[in-house]
Amino acid sequence: RERFDFGGRELASWFPGHMAKGLRQMRASLRRADCLIEQAHIPLSGRNPMLQEALGIRPHILVLNKMDLADPHQQPVSTAAGLAGWLTGEVWCTPPCVPLQIVPLVAKLVGESPRYHRAESTAYSILVIGVPNVGKSSFINALRRLHLRKGKATAVGGEPGITKAVLTRIQVCEKPLMYLVDTPGVLPPKLGDIEAGMKLALCGAIRDHLVGEDIMADYLLYTLNKHQQFGYVQRYGLAAACDDIQQVLKQVALTLGRTQRVKVLTGTG
């Protein structure tokens, strides 16, 4: 297929009450924040410009995870159109490791910027922001394990919406004394671009049922074929690349053993 047919459908908006409440809490917490760490794993579709507008100017670090899945030939995201203006640092990381340069980079950026009413405080307070299910809580827990050798302090999960409120500060480092604040993932109230919304859904930032698992699977197949990523052919034992989602799903089910016997009743008994 040269283009994907969405059948005239629109993406359902997902902006539940906890997102609106979380955004208000984030604005209130901003007064005590020295720096923002933004998590993303799809650099363009996976960033919410509304967060920039709401949270204003602070030292701002973009942490791009899943580097092992990225195209190494693409240009750095901070030079992409429209992003460089509100980015002061950029870190790539491959899960499950957390780059050692995060804490020194935060200390450097905060030290170079005015702290106004927080000048007397020696502790750093950092807001961790991003769209839903991008790994903010896992990132905080990983930093805590790395620098303090302590267990997880905030709940994680495989679906969006686990963190529903701005939590209290969580210590992640002793020298320098640094606290991170977990925040709920926030999407724009209305996603104008259905294709960007589909990418977010495929990455787990939007609940599957709001989009439809069938169209998500079909769009993923279309995208893989479009970019000539045919690894699924060998993985699931297909004869060749295929553009028929029903045929592909049938083969996936057979390969993974996801089948069940059913009793078919005919008109003759």
C-alpha positions in Angstrom: 0.0 0.0 0.0 1.2 3.5 -0.8 -1.0 5.0 1.8 -3.1 3.8 4.8 -6.8 4.1 4.6 -8.2 5.2 8.0 -11.8 4.8 6.6 -12.7 8.3 7.7 -12.4 7.5 11.3 -11.1 9.9 13.9 -9.0 9.1 16.9 -11.0 9.2 20.2 -9.7 11.9 22.6 -8.2 10.5 25.8 -7.8 13.3 28.4 -9.2 11.8 31.6 -9.7 13.8 34.8 -6.4 12.8 36.3 -4.5 14.4 33.3 -6.2 17.8 33.8 -5.6 17.5 37.6 -2.0 16.4 37.0 -1.3 19.4 34.8 -2.6 21.8 37.4 -0.4 20.1 40.1 2.6 20.3 37.7 2.0 24.0 37.3 1.9 24.4 41.1 5.0 22.2 41.6 6.9 24.3 39.0 7.7 27.0 41.6 9.8 24.5 43.5 11.4 22.9 40.4 15.0 23.6 39.2 14.9 21.6 36.0 12.6 19.5 33.8 13.5 16.0 32.5 11.3 15.0 29.7 11.0 11.3 28.7 10.2 10.2 25.2 10.7 7.2 23.0 9.3 8.5 19.7 11.0 11.9 19.4 8.4 13.9 17.4 4.9 12.3 17.9 5.8 11.4 21.4 6.2 14.9 22.8 3.5 17.2 24.0 4.0 20.9 23.2 1.2 21.7 25.7 3.7 20.8 28.4 6.1 23.4 27.2 3.5 26.1 27.2 2.2 25.1 30.6 5.6 24.7 32.3 7.4 27.7 30.9 11.2 28.2 30.7 13.4 26.0 32.9 16.6 24.0 32.1 15.1 21.2 30.1 16.6 17.7 29.4 15.2 15.4 26.8 15.8 11.7 27.6 15.2 9.4 24.6 14.9 5.8 25.6 14.8 2.7 23.4 17.9 3.9 21.6 18.5 0.3 20.5 15.4 0.6 18.3 16.3 4.0 16.8 17.7 4.7 13.3 21.3 5.7 13.9 21.4 7.6 10.5 18.7 10.0 11.5 19.7 13.6 12.6 19.7 14.4 16.3 16.2 15.3 17.5 17.2 18.7 18.9 18.0 19.9 15.4 14.7 18.8 14.1 12.2 21.5 13.2 10.6 23.2 16.1 12.4 21.4 18.9 15.7 23.2 19.4 14.1 26.3 20.9 13.1 24.7 24.2 15.8 22.1 24.8 18.9 22.6 26.8 20.2 19.1 27.0 19.7 15.8 25.3 20.5 12.2 26.4 20.0 8.9 24.6 19.7 5.7 26.6 19.2 2.1 25.9 17.0 0.2 28.4 17.4 -1.0 31.0 20.4 1.1 31.8 20.3 4.8 32.9 23.1 7.0 31.6 25.6 8.1 34.2 25.6 11.6 32.8 22.1 12.5 33.9 23.0 13.7 37.4 26.1 15.7 36.3 24.1 17.2 33.4 21.3 18.3 35.7 23.8 19.8 38.2 25.6 21.7 35.4 22.4 23.1 33.8 20.9 24.2 37.2 24.3 25.7 38.2 24.3 27.8 35.0 20.7 29.1 35.4 19.2 31.5 37.9 17.3 29.8 40.7 15.6 32.9 42.0 13.6 32.0 45.2 15.5 28.6 45.5 19.0 30.1 45.6 19.3 29.3 49.3 18.5 25.6 48.8 21.3 23.1 48.2 18.9 20.3 47.1 17.9 20.0 43.4 14.2 19.4 42.7 13.5 18.0 39.2 10.1 17.4 37.5 9.9 14.3 35.3 7.4 14.9 32.5 6.1 13.2 29.3 3.2 11.5 27.6 1.6 8.4 29.2 3.5 5.1 29.6 6.8 6.5 28.4 8.9 5.1 31.3 9.0 8.1 33.8 8.4 6.0 36.9 10.9 3.3 35.7 13.5 6.0 35.0 13.2 7.4 38.5 13.4 3.9 40.1 16.5 3.2 37.9 18.3 6.4 39.0 17.5 5.5 42.6 19.0 2.1 42.2 22.0 3.5 40.5 22.9 6.2 42.9 21.4 5.1 46.2 21.2 1.3 45.8 17.6 1.4 46.9 14.5 -0.3 45.6 11.6 1.2 43.6 9.7 4.2 45.1 7.0 4.7 42.6 4.6 2.2 40.9 5.2 1.1 37.3 3.0 -0.7 34.8 2.7 -1.8 31.1 -0.3 0.4 30.3 -0.9 4.2 30.4 -2.4 5.9 33.4 -0.6 4.2 36.3 0.6 7.5 37.8 -2.5 9.6 38.4 -1.1 12.5 40.5 2.0 14.5 41.0 3.8 12.6 43.7 6.0 13.8 46.6 9.7 14.3 45.9 11.7 11.0 45.6 15.4 11.2 46.5 17.6 9.7 43.8 21.1 10.9 44.7 23.0 11.9 47.8 25.9 14.0 46.3 24.6 16.2 45.0 21.3 16.0 46.9 18.7 15.5 44.2 15.0 14.8 44.3 12.8 13.8 41.3 9.1 14.2 41.2 7.0 11.7 39.2 4.1 13.2 37.2 1.2 11.7 35.3 1.5 11.4 31.5 -0.3 14.2 29.8 -1.6 14.2 26.2 -3.2 17.2 24.4 -7.0 17.3 25.0 -7.4 16.7 21.2 -5.0 14.9 18.9 -5.3 16.7 15.5 -3.2 14.3 13.5 -4.6 10.7 13.4 -1.3 9.3 12.2 0.6 10.8 15.2 -2.2 9.4 17.4 -1.8 6.0 15.9 2.0 6.0 16.6 1.3 7.0 20.2 -1.2 4.1 20.5 1.3 1.6 19.1 3.8 2.7 21.7 1.3 2.3 24.5 0.6 6.0 25.2 -3.2 5.6 24.4 -5.5 2.8 25.6 -5.9 0.3 22.8 -9.7 0.1 22.9 -9.9 3.8 22.2 -8.3 3.2 18.8 -9.2 -0.4 18.0 -6.7 -3.3 18.1 -7.6 -4.3 14.6 -6.7 -1.0 12.9 -3.6 -0.7 15.2 -2.3 -4.1 14.0 -3.1 -3.2 10.3 -1.3 0.2 10.6 1.7 -1.5 12.2 1.9 -4.0 9.3 1.6 -1.1 6.8 4.4 0.8 8.5 6.7 -2.1 8.6 6.2 -2.9 4.9 6.5 0.8 4.0 9.9 1.0 5.7 10.9 -2.4 4.4 11.2 -3.9 7.8 10.5 -7.5 7.1 11.7 -9.2 10.2 8.2 -10.4 11.0 8.3 -12.7 7.9 11.0 -15.0 9.4 9.9 -14.5 13.0 6.4 -15.9 12.3 7.2 -18.3 9.5 5.5 -16.5 6.6 6.4 -17.4 3.1 6.9 -13.8 2.1 6.1 -10.2 3.1 2.3 -9.8 3.2 -0.1 -6.8 3.2 -3.1 -8.8 4.5 -3.4 -8.3 8.2 -5.9 -11.2 8.7 -3.4 -13.6 7.0 -0.5 -12.3 9.1 -2.5 -12.5 12.4 -3.6 -16.0 11.6 0.1 -17.1 11.1 1.1 -15.2 14.2 -1.5 -17.1 16.2 -0.4 -20.5 14.8 3.3 -19.7 15.5 2.6 -18.6 19.1 0.1 -21.4 19.8 -2.6 -18.9 20.4 -5.4 -21.2 19.0 -8.4 -22.9 20.6 -10.7 -25.7 19.6 -14.3 -24.7 18.9 -17.3 -26.8 18.3 -19.2 -25.9 15.2 -22.9 -26.8 15.1 -24.3 -27.3 11.6 -27.9 -27.3 10.5 -27.9 -31.1 10.5 -26.9 -31.4 14.1 
